[in-house]
Amino acid sequence: MPLFTFAFVAHAGASWGDALREDVEAMVATVRADHPGPVNDSDPGFTERMEAARARALKRADEVRNQGGYRTALSAFVASFDDPHVFVETGARDPKVRWPGFIAVPQRGADMVVVAGSAALPLGTVIDACDGSSVEALLDSNVAPFVGRWRVPAQQSHETLCAPSRGGL
């Protein structure tokens, strides 16, 4: 199976929204030409899902104002494939990603347990909510849309460790 990596390249003179439109269209063309999804009889909805994700990404391009927004929108588009062979690597650090001061991972079923803490959240603390929302709801809204295979437990652990918060558009 081919491996697709779409790397961020500075677009001289283009807005971040224009860069997103250009890159999404290039990715769709590459997937149509080289990915097995569009011709996979076992996944007849692939092309429809790809086109819906394309439409969402192109709509988001109108809101993108900076590199963080570009990265966020492109990550959401790539995550829609739910395929570990399709991913994006921009090589640039997102300044909107914030360190919460601790690391928590799913343990004991669905509990989020602090495995690297601070004075405020010592090791072993179970986190069941934050700012009035359940941990599950926060992860589903703030992390899941930007990563593929979210329902795979190992993916949740990895992404919870690597992406505590994503930047907005």
N, C-alpha and C positions, 0 to 999 in steps of 0.2 A: 504494500500500500504506500502511495507517495506521502511524503511529509511536506506540509506547507508551513512556511514561516514567512510572515509578512512583517518586515522591519520598517520602523519609522525612518523616513528620510525627510529632511527639511525641504519644504516646498517654497522656493524663492519667490517672493512676491504674492503668494497665494494666502488667503485667509485660512484659519484653522478649519472652518466649515468647508471651504473648497477642497482643502487637503483631505478631509474625511470623505467627501463625495468621490473624489478621484481614487482614493485607496479602496473604498468599498466596491466601487465599480470594477477596479482591477482584480480584487479578490474574487468577486462573483464570476468574472470572466475566467479566471484561473480554475476555480472550482468546477465550472461548467465544462472546461476543457480537460481537466486532469484528475478530478476526484471521482471515485466510483459512485457516490451518492446519487447523482442524477439518473443513472442507469441501473440502479440496484432494485431488482424486483422485490426484494425483501423489505424495502423501505419506500413505498410508493409516494409518501408525503414529503420526501426530502426536498424536492424542488419548490413545492408550495411553501414549506417552512423557510427555505432560504430566501425566497422572494418576499415573504412577510418581514423577515429580519432585515433585508435590504431596504424595504420601504421605511421601516422604523429608523434605521440608521440614517437614511437620507433626510428624513424629517428632523431628526436630532441635529443634523448638520446646520440647520437654521439657527440653533441655539448655541452652538459651539463658539466660544470666544477665546480659548487659550489651549495650550498643550494638554493640560489636565482634562479639559472637556473632550478634546480629540481622543485621548487615551481611554477615557471612560466610555465614550460612545463606540469606539472601535472594539474595546474589550467586550462590551455587551453584544455587539454583532458577532464576534468570533465565538463567544460562549453559546450563542443560539445553535451552533452546529452540534454541540454536545459530543464533540469528537476530539480525542486527545491528539490527533494528528494535525488538527487545524488550530493554530494558536498565533498570538501576536507577541512580539518582543520589540519594544521600542528602544531599549538600551538607555533610556533616560529615566531619572527618578522623578516620581510625581510629588511635587511639593505639598499637595493636599492630603497625602497619606499621613495620618497622625499616629504616633506611638501612644497607646493608652496607659503605659506604665506597668503593664503586666502581660502575661501570656496565659490564656485559658484554652483548654482543649476538651472535646467531648470525652467523658469517661462515665463509667457506671450507667450505661444506657444513654440517656439524653442529657445528663447533667454536664454543665460546663464547669470544669474545675481548674483553679489557678495552679499552674505548674512552675511559674516564675513570677514571684510576687513583689510586693512593696510593703511598706508599713501599713498602708491603707487596705491592702488585699493580701494577706499572708498566704503562703503555700497551703493548698488544700481547701481554700475557700470555694464554696459552690455558688456560682452566679446563676440566678434564675430570672433576673430582670435588670433592665437598665433604662433609666429615664422613663419609667412607666410602661415599657414594652418588654415582652418576653424576649429572651435571648434568641429563640427560634424565629420570632417575627423580625428581629433586627437583622439576623443573618440572612433570612429570606429576602429582605428588602435591600440590604446594603452590600451583601457579598454575592449571594447566589446568582443575580442577574449578570454578573461579570465573569463567572467561571462555568465551565462545562462540567457535566457529570456531578452536579452538586449532591445528588442523593447517594453517592458512593461515600461511605463513612471515611475512608482514607482521604478522599478529596476534601471533605469538610475539615478534617484535622489539618491538612496541609494549608488550605486557604485561610483558615482561621489564624494560623500562625503567621502566614506571609502577607495577609491583606486585612489588617484590623479595621481599616476604614478607607473608602474610596472617595476620590475627589468628585465634585459635581461638574456640571457642564459650565 
